[in-house]
Amino acid sequence: MIRWKSRAEAVAWFWTGAVLGFLALFFILTSASYLKMDILLLWTLSCVAILYRSRYHVKELGEKERRWIIAGGAGAIILSFINIPIGFGNPPYSIGDLTILIAGIGIVIFGLLRMRSFILPVCLPLLAVLGFQCYELFIRHQYWITAPLIPMTVSLTTLLLSLLGIPSRTTGNNVLFLSVQGETVNLAIVPDCTGIWSLGTFTIAAALVLMSFPFVLSRKTYIFLAVGYGGTYTANVMRILFIALTGYYFGPSSITLEITHMHIGWVIFFAWMAIFWYFFFTRIVHPRQKEMRKNSTADAISSLPDPVSKEREQED
């Protein structure tokens, strides 16, 4: 008979056996694919993380957190059945839909058992599948999503060119102007030029930061994030302007234009990200952490017994 060192370790081993057994059965009954191997790897890493965490002190969920976690797990279970009908996933029923179901069940179980330390590992395969499905969904609707941004990007580009003394005209989503050499430069503003990928990257980065430092949520934080979104879009417009200026001075067929088109975007974006997150951490995160440490120190000092009162009690 196996004797577990703790209840958490027993739960971790039973969960690992159930998950891998269920996945093995699904593999046997369905045809092989690369996606299945990827999911199997993710679940293996998830189970290893759970087994590792079970060997140490397992943090418990508070009552309010527990209710939200269970509700989220139940939502994932429901999503696994309606994923295809609502158009979020693609038929037939796949390993991705099964992953959403298994993760939902795990979240509910660990929520009921108040095992906070197991929640994140069981969510990793779920987040990977949802991220992949969101990516597919975005690609299918990319033109519809970016449609409002294209006219605005075209207008801003022509405005900036005119401010720099470069006359231009537009035809649909194309900006046309003459280079210094007298050649026509045709700058096409396509969905990728709207900054949608940069905005998505900024959104993911902001979500990770806010999840890692939830205590910074405040009105000032939201203002900072609004500035972040505006700056990210502006950085993309600056990228287009640099490409246009390169075409204006070096011509539409120059190697310089090709190099600028390939590299200027990530240079400007990373520069903006470095500037924004530097100010975010120095103006938002660090002051809040300092304030929390100060308050915790004050609370610890106030909880200490008064030596004068203690001496009086001893005299009495």
Residue pairs with C-beta under 8 A, 6 or more apart in sequence:
4 10
4 13
5 55
6 54
6 58
8 53
8 54
8 58
8 115
8 117
8 118
9 51
9 54
9 55
11 54
11 109
11 110
11 113
11 115
11 118
12 47
12 50
12 51
12 53
12 54
12 118
13 51
13 54
15 47
15 50
15 106
15 109
15 118
16 47
16 50
16 51
19 43
19 46
19 47
19 102
19 106
20 43
20 44
20 47
22 98
22 102
23 39
23 40
23 43
23 95
23 98
23 102
26 95
26 98
27 36
27 40
30 36
30 95
33 95
35 94
35 95
35 96
36 95
39 95
39 96
39 99
39 125
39 128
39 129
42 99
42 124
42 125
42 128
43 99
43 102
43 125
45 124
46 121
46 122
46 124
46 125
47 121
49 120
49 121
49 124
50 118
50 121
50 122
53 117
53 118
53 121
54 117
54 118
56 117
58 115
58 116
58 117
58 118
59 116
59 117
60 114
60 115
60 116
61 69
61 111
61 114
61 115
61 116
61 119
65 116
66 111
66 112
66 114
69 107
69 110
69 111
69 119
70 107
70 108
70 111
70 112
72 107
73 103
73 104
73 105
73 106
73 107
73 108
73 109
73 111
74 104
74 108
75 104
76 100
76 101
76 103
76 104
76 107
76 126
77 100
77 101
77 104
77 105
77 108
78 104
79 88
79 100
79 104
80 97
80 98
80 100
80 101
80 104
81 101
83 89
83 96
83 97
83 100
83 133
84 90
84 91
84 93
84 97
87 137
88 133
88 137
89 96
89 97
89 133
90 136
96 129
96 132
96 133
99 125
99 126
99 129
100 126
100 129
100 130
102 125
103 122
103 123
103 125
103 126
104 126
106 118
106 122
107 119
107 122
107 123
107 126
110 116
110 118
110 119
110 122
111 119
138 145
138 200
142 191
142 196
143 191
145 191
145 196
146 191
146 194
146 196
149 194
149 195
149 196
150 173
150 189
150 190
150 191
150 193
150 194
151 173
153 189
153 193
153 194
153 195
153 236
153 237
153 240
154 170
154 173
154 175
154 189
156 237
157 168
157 175
157 187
157 189
157 237
157 240
157 241
157 244
158 168
158 169
158 170
158 175
160 237
160 241
161 167
161 168
161 175
161 177
161 241
161 244
162 168
164 245
166 177
166 244
166 248
167 177
167 178
168 175
168 176
168 177
169 175
169 176
169 177
170 176
173 188
173 189
173 190
174 186
174 187
174 188
174 189
175 186
175 187
175 189
175 244
176 184
176 185
176 186
176 187
177 184
177 185
177 187
177 244
177 248
178 184
178 185
179 185
179 247
179 248
179 249
179 250
179 251
179 252
180 248
180 249
180 251
181 251
183 251
183 252
183 253
184 252
185 244
185 247
185 248
185 251
185 252
186 252
187 240
187 243
187 244
187 247
189 240
193 236
193 240
194 236
195 232
195 233
195 235
195 236
195 237
198 232
198 233
198 235
198 236
198 265
198 269
199 229
199 232
199 233
201 269
202 228
202 229
202 232
202 273
205 273
205 277
206 225
206 228
209 277
209 280
209 285
210 216
210 217
210 221
213 285
213 288
215 288
215 289
215 292
216 284
216 285
216 288
220 284
221 284
224 279
224 280
224 283
224 284
227 276
228 276
228 280
231 272
231 276
232 269
232 272
235 268
235 269
235 271
235 272
236 265
236 268
236 269
238 268
239 264
239 265
239 268
239 269
242 260
242 264
242 268
243 257
243 260
243 261
243 264
246 254
246 256
246 257
246 260
246 261
247 254
247 257
250 256
250 257
251 257
